[in-house]
Amino acid sequence: MVLDAFVVALLKLADLLLTIYIWLIIIRCVISWFFPFSFHPAVRFVYRVTEPVLGPLRRIIPPIGNIDISPIVAIFIIYFLQTLIYYTLRNYYILHY
């Protein structure tokens, strides 16, 4: 029973972290539109945290005109992972309770 609670808590934590990451990507997009040359420590933190995901996507997906669509693709991928987590939790509850 403790292991069951641990697995559920771990999946919920992963879902929360993915939601926070989506918000960091959105914040990065807004910053790039309004403050493209900001060197504030918070801005550098957001760029440093989101670049490991957006950088490789940028190399795979070319920009459309001058528009970088890698944040949109990253958000879709994260949403897909969150959906997997949701259905895993739902099926886990159905099978075990």
N, C-alpha and C positions, 0 to 999 in steps of 0.2 A: 504494500500500500504506500509506503514512503517513496519507493521508486516510481510509482505512478504519479504521485504529486510532484516529484522532481522533474519528470519528463514533461508534464503539463506546464510547470513553472518555466522550464527551459524554453519550450516552444513559445510561451507568451512573452518571455524576455526577448527572444529573437524577433518576434513580431513588433514589439515596442522599438527595438533598435533599428529595424528596417523603416519604421514610420519616422523616427528621428532623422534617419539618413535621407529620406525623401524630402523632409523639410530643409535639410542642409543643402540639398541640390537646388531646391527652389530659391533659397536665400542666395546661393551663389549666382543664379541666373539674374535675380533682381539687382544684386550688387554689380554684376557685369554691365547691366543696362544703365544704371544711374551713377555709379562710382567706379569706372573701369580701371583707374590707376590708383586705387586706394592702397596704402601700405599699413593700415591699422592692424594691430595684432589679431583682432577678431576676424578680420577679412582674410588674413594670411592663414589662420586656423581653418576657416571654412574651405579655402582653396586646397590646403594641404590634406584635409580629410577626404574631400570629394575627388581629387585628382586620380587616385589609384583606380577608381571605377570609370571616370569619364575619359581619362587619357587613352586607355586601350580602345574604348568605344569610338573615340575620335579618329583613331588610326584605321578602324574597320569601316566606319560610316562617314563618307565624305560630306562636307557641308553642302546644303542646298542654297546656292547663291552665297550670301554672307551669313546665312543662318545655320548655327550649329545645333543639330537635332539630337546630339548624344545625350543631353539631359532627359529628353522625352523618352528615348529608348531605355535609359537607365531606370527611369521611374516605372515604365511598363514592366521591365524585368523584375524590379523589386515588388511591384504589385502582384506579379505572377507568383513570386516566392511567398508572399503573404497569403495568397489564395491557397497555395499548397499547405501552408501551416494551418490555416483555418480548417480545411477539409481533413487534414490529419487529426487535428484536435477533435473535430466533430465525430469522425469515425472512431476515434479512440474512446470517446465517451459512450457512443452507441454500443461498441463491442464489450466494454468493461463495466458498464453500469446499467 
